[in-house]
């Protein structure tokens, strides 16, 4: 009996360990990506504009430069969702979405992301300094950004500050990310309109 007692104790400890491991499951991590065009908005056919555009740099706050999605509460608390993450680098995702939307709104495929090669001669360069890109779950998403447009031929410089709020249509993080994608669409439309207006004035 004395010989079996250590084995019995070891067996009980092993059983407790196994049961504890089964009861504490690690939460599943969800990954999200910004998309160039959302189903709620029909693509607009733009009159082709014969321009070449260099996009970048696109800067984001250090607070957002992380894989986790950042939200805010009504009490101004910043929340970092450990298990709700971007599928890639947020800065790169925003740049590619803006590039795709600008191509659509300007009607040109001549969109390149900085740094551009020496062989490429852009008519316009677009720089964006994002100051806010977050939201409140199940409520609204927010985008605040300063932008600078430079026409390379005349050295014309246009500056602006854009502030957008988009209602979240649905629940949870998928709906929030969809609203954030629509915010980038709105910003690209505004920038494209500025380029179109000043291109026409220069004709």
C-alpha positions in Angstrom: 0.0 0.0 0.0 2.8 2.4 0.9 4.3 1.7 -2.5 1.1 2.7 -4.3 0.6 5.9 -2.4 3.2 8.0 -4.3 1.8 6.7 -7.6 -1.8 7.6 -6.5 -0.6 11.1 -5.5 1.2 11.5 -8.9 -1.9 10.3 -10.8 -4.2 12.8 -8.9 -1.8 15.7 -9.7 -1.7 14.7 -13.4 -5.5 14.5 -13.5 -5.8 18.0 -11.9 -3.3 19.4 -14.4 -5.2 18.0 -17.4 -8.5 19.2 -16.1 -7.2 22.7 -15.5 -5.7 22.8 -19.0 -9.0 21.8 -20.6 -11.0 24.4 -18.6 -8.8 27.4 -19.4 -8.9 28.0 -23.2 -6.9 30.8 -24.9 -9.3 33.2 -26.6 -9.4 33.0 -30.4 -7.6 35.9 -32.1 -9.6 37.5 -35.0 -7.9 39.4 -37.8 -9.3 42.2 -39.9 -8.3 44.1 -43.1 -9.4 47.4 -44.5 -10.9 47.0 -47.9 -10.8 49.5 -50.8 -14.5 49.4 -51.5 -17.4 48.4 -49.3 -20.6 46.7 -50.5 -22.7 49.6 -49.1 -21.1 52.1 -51.6 -21.4 51.5 -55.3 -18.2 52.4 -57.2 -18.4 55.7 -59.0 -17.2 55.9 -62.6 -14.8 58.8 -62.8 -14.0 60.8 -65.9 -10.3 59.7 -66.6 -7.8 62.4 -65.6 -4.4 62.3 -67.3 -2.3 62.6 -64.2 0.4 60.6 -62.5 0.2 60.6 -58.7 2.7 59.7 -56.0 1.1 58.8 -52.7 3.0 59.1 -49.4 4.2 59.2 -46.9 1.1 58.3 -44.9 1.8 58.9 -41.2 -0.2 57.5 -38.3 0.1 58.2 -34.5 2.3 56.0 -32.5 -0.8 55.0 -30.5 -2.2 53.3 -33.6 1.1 51.8 -34.7 0.4 48.3 -33.3 -1.3 45.1 -34.5 -4.3 45.5 -32.0 -7.3 47.5 -33.0 -7.7 50.7 -30.9 -11.1 52.0 -29.8 -12.3 54.7 -27.4 -15.1 54.8 -24.8 -17.6 57.5 -23.9 -15.3 58.4 -20.9 -12.3 59.0 -23.2 -10.6 55.7 -22.3 -8.4 54.2 -24.9 -9.0 50.4 -25.3 -6.5 48.1 -27.0 -8.2 44.9 -28.2 -5.6 42.1 -27.6 -7.6 39.5 -29.6 -8.9 41.8 -32.3 -6.1 42.6 -34.7 -5.2 44.0 -38.1 -4.1 41.4 -40.6 -1.1 43.5 -41.6 0.6 46.7 -40.9 -2.1 49.4 -40.4 0.0 52.1 -42.1 0.5 50.0 -45.2 -3.2 49.0 -45.3 -4.3 52.6 -45.2 -1.9 53.5 -47.9 -3.1 50.7 -50.2 -6.8 51.6 -49.6 -6.2 55.3 -50.4 -4.2 54.3 -53.5 -7.0 52.1 -54.8 -9.7 54.7 -54.1 -7.7 57.5 -55.6 -7.2 55.5 -58.8 -10.9 54.9 -59.0 -11.9 58.6 -58.2 -9.3 60.1 -60.6 -9.8 57.5 -63.3 -6.1 56.8 -63.6 -3.9 53.8 -63.0 -0.8 56.0 -62.6 -0.7 55.8 -58.8 2.5 54.9 -57.1 3.4 54.7 -53.5 6.5 56.5 -52.3 9.4 56.3 -52.6 9.0 56.3 -56.3 11.7 55.4 -58.9 13.7 58.0 -60.7 12.1 57.0 -63.9 8.7 58.0 -62.5 7.6 61.7 -62.8 4.4 62.4 -60.9 2.2 65.4 -61.5 1.0 65.4 -57.9 2.4 64.2 -54.6 0.0 63.4 -51.7 1.1 63.4 -48.1 -1.3 62.5 -45.3 -0.8 62.9 -41.5 -3.5 60.9 -39.8 -4.2 62.2 -36.3 -7.1 60.0 -35.4 -8.4 56.7 -36.7 -10.5 54.8 -34.2 -14.0 54.5 -33.1 -16.6 53.3 -30.5 -17.9 49.8 -30.9 -21.5 49.6 -32.2 -21.6 53.4 -32.5 -19.3 55.4 -34.8 -15.8 55.5 -36.4 -13.7 58.6 -36.6 -10.9 59.9 -38.9 -9.0 63.1 -38.6 -6.2 63.9 -41.0 -4.1 66.7 -42.4 -3.0 66.5 -46.0 -0.7 68.2 -48.3 -1.0 68.1 -52.1 2.0 69.3 -54.2 1.8 69.9 -57.9 5.3 69.2 -59.1 5.3 71.3 -62.3 4.2 74.6 -60.7 5.2 73.9 -57.0 1.6 74.7 -56.1 0.9 73.4 -52.5 -2.6 72.8 -51.2 -3.2 71.9 -47.6 -6.3 70.9 -45.7 -7.6 69.2 -42.6 -10.4 66.7 -42.8 -12.6 65.3 -40.1 -15.1 62.5 -40.7 -17.5 60.5 -38.6 -19.1 57.3 -40.0 -22.0 55.5 -38.3 -21.2 51.8 -37.6 -23.8 49.6 -39.3 -23.8 46.5 -37.2 -22.3 45.0 -34.1 -18.7 44.2 -33.1 -15.4 44.7 -34.7 -16.3 43.7 -38.3 -18.8 46.5 -38.5 -16.3 49.0 -37.0 -13.6 48.0 -39.6 -16.1 48.4 -42.4 -17.0 51.9 -41.2 -13.3 52.8 -41.0 -12.9 51.6 -44.6 -15.7 54.0 -45.6 -13.8 56.8 -43.8 -10.8 56.3 -46.1 -13.1 56.3 -49.1 -14.5 59.7 -48.1 -10.9 61.1 -47.6 -9.8 59.9 -51.0 -12.9 61.5 -52.7 -12.1 64.8 -51.1 -8.4 64.7 -52.2 -9.4 63.6 -55.7 -11.8 66.5 -56.0 -9.1 69.0 -55.0 -6.8 67.6 -57.7 -9.5 67.6 -60.3 -10.5 71.2 -59.5 -7.0 72.6 -59.7 -6.1 70.5 -62.8 -9.1 72.1 -64.6 -8.0 75.6 -63.5 -4.6 75.0 -64.9 -6.0 74.1 -68.4 
